[in-house]
Amino acid sequence: MARPLTFWFDFASTYSYLSALRVEETAKAAGIELIWRPFALGPIFAAQGWDSSPFNIYPAKGRAMWRDMARIAADRGLAYRPPADPSRFPQNSMLAARLAIVALDHPQGPLFCREIFRAQFERGQDIAAAAILADCLDRAGLPANLAAEAESEANRPRLREATERAVAAGIFGAPSFTLGEELFWGDDRLEQALIWAQR
């Protein structure tokens, strides 16, 4: 019997964007149940001694990543555009992640997550801005009052708990996919993860 696949992502992650726009239909075609799981990469990077994205810490790696993103997006017909100011990468994704956790309690949650990624990587918008998040809620057909729920005392610990679960699963980057104790890292491992899910 096929096992559910958990998709771990951070909205600040470039390759998470690539996965988010294809993971649902790809998993559905394979007959695999998909679980969307936002988490925060920042604390994980900090535990490794990094104060920023490795794409900023290692400039050559960063240049290769932006070019790689452009090639993959072109191949997939995505409306991706690189940031006008790369120094603002990565964006602050904490509020978006808290809101996604609430949105994913609703059927439109995955659509909302895709709208956040599109706002950042296709429309060049600031996903830390309340107005942008409100627009993404509207595009996904979700009520505006979810924004207040996301910042409530009841919801705020949920992102920390998700991040702690990611650490416990051995996750060190995004996107990642897990099947029990099996960990697959990177957009290019999605197909392999789905094959394993069918075993």
RODO-2510 file (C-alpha; in nm, 4 decimals, decimal comma):
residues 199
     n   res          X          Y          Z
     1     m     0,0000     0,0000     0,0000
     2     a     0,1298     0,3458    -0,0923
     3     r     0,2406     0,5643     0,1965
     4     p     0,1657     0,9374     0,2317
     5     l     0,4457     1,1746     0,1366
     6     t     0,5232     1,4779     0,3529
     7     f     0,6411     1,7882     0,1661
     8     w     0,8537     2,0134     0,3908
     9     f     0,9065     2,3679     0,2627
    10     d     1,0083     2,7208     0,3548
    11     f     0,8610     3,0096     0,1568
    12     a     1,2046     3,1732     0,1381
    13     s     1,3423     2,8694    -0,0438
    14     t     1,3859     2,9000    -0,4204
    15     y     1,3718     2,5281    -0,4899
    16     s     1,0673     2,4922    -0,2637
    17     y     0,8931     2,7218    -0,5110
    18     l     0,9742     2,4823    -0,7939
    19     s     0,8380     2,1870    -0,5958
    20     a     0,5274     2,3651    -0,4674
    21     l     0,4072     2,4332    -0,8197
    22     r     0,4235     2,0673    -0,9234
    23     v     0,4159     1,8473    -0,6144
    24     e     0,0389     1,8172    -0,5800
    25     e    -0,0387     1,7099    -0,9362
    26     t     0,2713     1,4878    -0,9485
    27     a     0,1739     1,3087    -0,6273
    28     k    -0,1872     1,2759    -0,7433
    29     a    -0,0759     1,1200    -1,0726
    30     a     0,1255     0,8671    -0,8728
    31     g    -0,1688     0,7928    -0,6441
    32     i     0,0149     0,9244    -0,3379
    33     e    -0,1437     1,1212    -0,0538
    34     l     0,0438     1,4468     0,0059
    35     i     0,0929     1,6324     0,3337
    36     w     0,2050     1,9971     0,3120
    37     r     0,4336     2,0962     0,6007
    38     p     0,5728     2,4518     0,6288
    39     f     0,8667     2,4993     0,8644
    40     a     1,1407     2,7545     0,9342
    41     l     1,4857     2,6991     0,7875
    42     g     1,6406     2,9912     0,9772
    43     p     1,6836     2,8105     1,3112
    44     i     1,8213     2,5040     1,1317
    45     f     2,0764     2,7157     0,9463
    46     a     2,1662     2,8955     1,2702
    47     a     2,2360     2,5615     1,4383
    48     q     2,4861     2,4919     1,1581
    49     g     2,6588     2,8266     1,2198
    50     w     2,5017     3,0079     0,9221
    51     d     2,3455     3,3521     0,9598
    52     s     2,2047     3,3557     0,6058
    53     s     2,1256     3,1300     0,3133
    54     p     2,4198     2,9179     0,1932
    55     f     2,3567     3,0779    -0,1464
    56     n     2,4631     3,4095     0,0097
    57     i     2,7464     3,2660     0,2155
    58     y     2,9003     3,1007    -0,0916
    59     p     2,8637     3,3532    -0,3798
    60     a     2,9627     3,1070    -0,6535
    61     k     2,6927     2,8698    -0,5318
    62     g     2,4439     3,1565    -0,5290
    63     r     2,5217     3,2591    -0,8870
    64     a     2,4833     2,9000    -1,0017
    65     m     2,1528     2,8681    -0,8166
    66     w     1,9966     3,1765    -0,9787
    67     r     2,0972     3,0548    -1,3232
    68     d     1,9747     2,7032    -1,2444
    69     m     1,6397     2,8475    -1,1317
    70     a     1,6055     3,0408    -1,4564
    71     r     1,6772     2,7318    -1,6680
    72     i     1,4397     2,5038    -1,4791
    73     a     1,1618     2,7634    -1,4760
    74     a     1,1993     2,8177    -1,8498
    75     d     1,1869     2,4427    -1,9112
    76     r     0,8669     2,4140    -1,7031
    77     g     0,7003     2,7227    -1,8476
    78     l     0,6904     2,9048    -1,5141
    79     a     0,6590     3,2826    -1,4831
    80     y     0,9618     3,2964    -1,2512
    81     r     1,1709     3,6096    -1,2331
    82     p     1,4816     3,6584    -1,0181
    83     p     1,4719     3,9245    -0,7462
    84     a     1,5473     4,2774    -0,8617
    85     d     1,7667     4,3137    -0,5528
    86     p     1,9362     3,9802    -0,4676
    87     s     2,0659     4,1339    -0,1438
    88     r     1,7069     4,1101    -0,0117
    89     f     1,7168     3,7331    -0,0485
    90     p     1,6002     3,5399     0,1436
    91     q     1,2795     3,7162     0,2394
    92     n     1,1359     3,7002     0,5894
    93     s     0,8887     3,4129     0,5630
    94     m     0,7839     3,3689     0,9262
    95     l     0,4425     3,5359     0,9056
    96     a     0,3670     3,3630     0,5756
    97     a     0,4530     3,0269     0,7318
    98     r     0,2327     3,0900     1,0355
    99     l    -0,0512     3,1848     0,8031
   100     a     0,0081     2,8777     0,5871
   101     i    -0,0283     2,6522     0,8904
   102     v    -0,3744     2,7998     0,9518
   103     a    -0,4636     2,7949     0,5811
   104     l    -0,3702     2,4282     0,5556
   105     d    -0,6494     2,3505     0,8009
   106     h    -0,8745     2,4302     0,5016
   107     p    -0,9038     2,2588     0,1595
   108     q    -0,7688     2,5739    -0,0114
   109     g    -0,4463     2,5586     0,1912
   110     p    -0,2224     2,4184    -0,0852
   111     l    -0,3526     2,6823    -0,3279
   112     f    -0,2718     2,9533    -0,0737
   113     c     0,0828     2,8181    -0,0394
   114     r     0,1292     2,8264    -0,4150
   115     e     0,0030     3,1860    -0,4220
   116     i     0,2647     3,2864    -0,1632
   117     f     0,5387     3,1321    -0,3763
   118     r     0,4015     3,3020    -0,6883
   119     a     0,3855     3,6372    -0,5098
   120     q     0,7542     3,6163    -0,4274
   121     f     0,9106     3,4366    -0,7210
   122     e     0,6795     3,5435    -1,0045
   123     r     0,5411     3,8820    -0,9033
   124     g     0,8432     4,0033    -0,7048
   125     q     0,6350     4,0937    -0,4001
   126     d     0,7302     4,1166    -0,0332
   127     i     0,5738     3,8150     0,1379
   128     a     0,6300     3,9704     0,4805
   129     a     0,3785     4,2461     0,3947
   130     a     0,0300     4,2061     0,5407
   131     a    -0,1323     4,3414     0,2235
   132     i     0,0431     4,0817     0,0067
   133     l    -0,0596     3,7994     0,2389
   134     a    -0,4178     3,9286     0,2361
   135     d    -0,4128     3,9263    -0,1433
   136     c    -0,2883     3,5665    -0,1437
   137     l    -0,5696     3,4668     0,0911
   138     d    -0,8183     3,6297    -0,1436
   139     r    -0,6691     3,4589    -0,4504
   140     a    -0,7045     3,1244    -0,2714
   141     g    -1,0628     3,1938    -0,1699
   142     l    -0,9814     3,2042     0,2016
   143     p    -1,1248     3,4529     0,4546
   144     a    -0,9187     3,7560     0,5562
   145     n    -0,9675     3,6811     0,9257
   146     l    -0,7210     3,3923     0,9000
   147     a    -0,4459     3,6551     0,9275
   148     a    -0,5496     3,7335     1,2851
   149     e    -0,5802     3,3641     1,3654
   150     a    -0,2262     3,3082     1,2379
   151     e    -0,0880     3,5590     1,4892
   152     s    -0,2941     3,4286     1,7801
   153     e    -0,1296     3,2846     2,0904
   154     a    -0,2822     2,9474     2,0058
   155     n    -0,1252     2,9324     1,6592
   156     r     0,2166     3,0899     1,7110
   157     p     0,3761     2,7772     1,8684
   158     r     0,2706     2,5588     1,5733
   159     l     0,5512     2,6820     1,3460
   160     r     0,8106     2,6205     1,6165
   161     e     0,6702     2,2719     1,6703
   162     a     0,6817     2,2013     1,2953
   163     t     1,0444     2,3155     1,2844
   164     e     1,1323     2,0935     1,5798
   165     r     0,9699     1,8015     1,3973
   166     a     1,1774     1,8842     1,0900
   167     v     1,4952     1,8785     1,2992
   168     a     1,3923     1,5465     1,4531
   169     a     1,3407     1,4076     1,1013
   170     g     1,6962     1,5073     1,0081
   171     i     1,5902     1,7834     0,7708
   172     f     1,8631     2,0349     0,6899
   173     g     1,7283     2,2092     0,3800
   174     a     1,4198     2,2708     0,1702
   175     p     1,2375     2,1323    -0,0033
   176     s     1,2518     1,7942     0,1647
   177     f     1,0215     1,4950     0,1382
   178     t     0,9810     1,2296     0,4048
   179     l     0,8353     0,8797     0,4146
   180     g     0,8705     0,7505     0,7675
   181     e     1,2446     0,7647     0,8317
   182     e     1,3354     0,8078     0,4636
   183     l     1,4465     1,1626     0,3763
   184     f     1,4708     1,3003     0,0228
   185     w     1,6209     1,6467    -0,0197
   186     g     1,5652     1,8765    -0,3150
   187     d     1,3151     1,9343    -0,5934
   188     d     1,5070     1,6876    -0,8076
   189     r     1,4328     1,4069    -0,5586
   190     l     1,0537     1,4367    -0,5773
   191     e     1,0131     1,1604    -0,8342
   192     q     1,2384     0,9252    -0,6375
   193     a     1,0387     0,9949    -0,3209
   194     l     0,7154     0,9085    -0,5013
   195     i     0,8624     0,5817    -0,6280
   196     w     0,9606     0,4894    -0,2731
   197     a     0,6127     0,5845    -0,1500
   198     q     0,4670     0,3185    -0,3803
   199     r     0,6826     0,0380    -0,2409
***
